[in-house]
Amino acid sequence: MPAAAFFDLDRTLISRSSSLALAGTFRKRGLIGRRQLAKAAVAQLAFVRFGAGQARVGQTADSAMSILRGVSVDVVREIAAEAWGEVLRPLVYREAVDRAAEHAARGERVFIASAALQEVVEEVSTQLGFDGAIASRAEIRDGTYTGRLERRLYGQAKADALEELAAERLLDLRSSTAYSDSHSDLPFLEAVGHPVAVNPDRELRRAARDRGWPVLCFEAKAFPAR
């Protein structure tokens, strides 16, 4: 069975929270107001400085989903595609792209595994030429979001989704590699044979040291803003 490489998205493949980075684009579309945009900006600063735990990004997932209640899935896909060039693409780490290319050159599949919204993560995966993505899935009825999450890829749920994907695609997880920045992804990292901590938060850095895992620092941007 072939091996694969799995990249967390926020602060691993890109330098910020993808969901918070898209707040400006949502504001332009009239989906959030000025106050919500300001809150997103503050949360973004906390996320960049302290990581997902301190910014409480995971804890606000349901609140964030309420913004999308009644919004068409196609509109969110359009927003993700629209935001790729100006918002998300400049955030991609060059080191992550290089690592992904190395894995692909060895015949390994490359995926994104993220707690961010599926439609957003799929756009990033497609634009980077990856083999696919697993992400949080929102509940959808008649082509619109209900405002609730159907599956939240956080903690153990992310590891479970990884194992489901491996069974579906016939991937060898023991020969596979996973990259993440957050201690919340310990089950995800432990699900593969080659876990790698990237720009780790304090708890993940400690865990990586105790387990003898590689620790990498991604800094350079693959596609600097013009």
N, C-alpha and C positions, 0 to 999 in steps of 0.2 A: 504493500500500500504506500502511496506517496505521502511525503511530509508536507507541511504547510507552515506559513508564517501568519500570525494574527497580531494586528496592531490595534491597540486602543486608540481612540481618536483624540480626545481633548488632552492637551499638554504632552502628548506622546507623538502623534502624527502631525498635529497642528499645535500652535503655541497658546491657544486660548480655548475657552469653552465655546464650542460651535453654536450651541443654542443661544448663549448670551451674545455672541458676535453677530447673530442674525437679527438682534432686536431692532437695529436701525432700519433694516429692510422691512421688517414687520410694521414699523412705524410709518414708513413711506406708503405702505399698502393700506394704512388705516386700521390695522388689526390691533394695535396697542396705542395707548395714549402717551402723552409727554411724561406723566408721573411714572408709568410703568417703564418707560425708556430710561428714566433717571435711576430707577431701582436696579435695572439691568446693568447700567454702567457701574454702579457701586459694587454689585455682585461680581462683575467682571474683574474689577481691581482686586477684590478679595480672592477670587479664584486664581488669578495669575500669581498673587503673592503667596497664598497659603495652600492652594489645592482644593479639591472637591470637598473634603471634610469640613474645612473652615468656612468655606463659602456656602455650605449646606445646599449644594446644587441638587443632590439626590433627594433631600427632604422637600424641595419645592417642586418636584416633578408634577404632582397632581395639580398644584396651583397653576403651573405654566400651561398644562394641558387645557385648563378651563378657558384660556384665551382662544383656543382653536375650536371651541364648541360651535357647531354650525358652519364651520369653514370647509370648503371643498378640498378634498385631497389633491386634486389637480392644481389648485391655487398654491398649496404648499410646495408641490413639486416645481411649479413655476418660480416660486420665490427662491428655492434652493438653487435652481439652475441660474437664475438671475444674479444671485449673490456669489456664485462660485468665483467669477472672474475678479470682482472688486473686493470682496470680503474674505472669502475662505482660501482661495488660492495663494494669496500672499502670506498666509499663516503657516503653510506647509513647511515642515522641516526638511532641509536637504538631506540630512543624515538618514532620516526615515525613508525617504525616496530611494536613496542609494542602497540602504539595507534591503528594501523590498525588491529592488532590481537584482541584487545578489541572490536572494532566495529564488526569484523567478528564473535566473540563469541556471540554477541547479535543478530546475524542473519542479520546484515546489510551488504550490498554489499560494496566493496572497489574499488575505481577507482583512477587513476592518471589523472589530468587535467593540461595540460602543453602547453606552446607556442613552445616547442621544436618539432622536426620532428616526425611525427607519427610512423615511423618505429623504431626509437630509443626508444620512450616512450613505445611502445608496448613490446619491448624486456624487459625493466625494469619491467613492469607490470607482464609479464609472469613469469619472474625469481622470483619475490616476491610472486607469487601466488595470485595476485589480480584478480578482476573480469573483468577488462578491462581498456581502456584508451581512452581519447579524446585529440587530439593534433593538431598542425599545419599540414596541408596536402599540399604536393607539387603536382604540376601538372605533370602528367605522360603520356607519349605517347609511345606505343609499348614497354612497360616495362622499359623505361628509363626516367630520369628526364629532363624536358625542361629547368630548371633553374629558373622557376617562382613558386611562391606560389599560390595555389588554395584557401586555407583558412588559415588565420593567427589567431591563438587563443590568442588574446591579447585584454585587456580591455573588452568592452561590448561584443565582439564576443565570449569571453570565457564563459560569463554568458549565452549567447544565445545557445551555444553548450551544456552547462550543462542542460538547460531546454529541449532541443531536446532529449538528452539522457534520461532524467527523463520521458518524455512522451513515449519514445520508450520502456523503461524498466519498466514502471509503478512504478516509485519511488516517494516517498513523500519528496519533497525538504524542506518543513517546519519542518520535523522531522530529516532532514539530517545535516551533519557537513561538513564544508570546512576548509582547512588549507592552509595558504599562507604567504609569507614573504613580498610581494610587494604591494605598494599602487595602482599599475596598476590593481591589482586584486580586487579592491573594489566592482565592479559590481558582480564578481564571488562570493565573500564572502557574499554580500547582498542578493544573490539568494537563500540562505539556511537559516534555522531557527537557526543554531548554528555555526556562524563564529568564527574562531580561528586564531589569528595572531601568526606566528611562526618566530622567529628571524627577527622581522619586521624592515623595513627601517624607517627612521624618520617620513615620512608622514603617513605610516600605523600605526605606534605606536601612533601617535597623534589621528588618526581617531579611533583606538581601544579604547583609553582612553576616548574619547568623547562619544563613543557609549556603553561603558561598556563591551566590548568584552574581553575574556580571552587572555592573552599574554604569550606565552610559549617560552622557550629557549631550543633548541635542540643542544646538543654538542657531546655526546658520539657516537662512531661508532659501528654499529651492526656487521660489519665484518671487523675488523682491518686488514690492510695489513700485510702479514706474512714476 
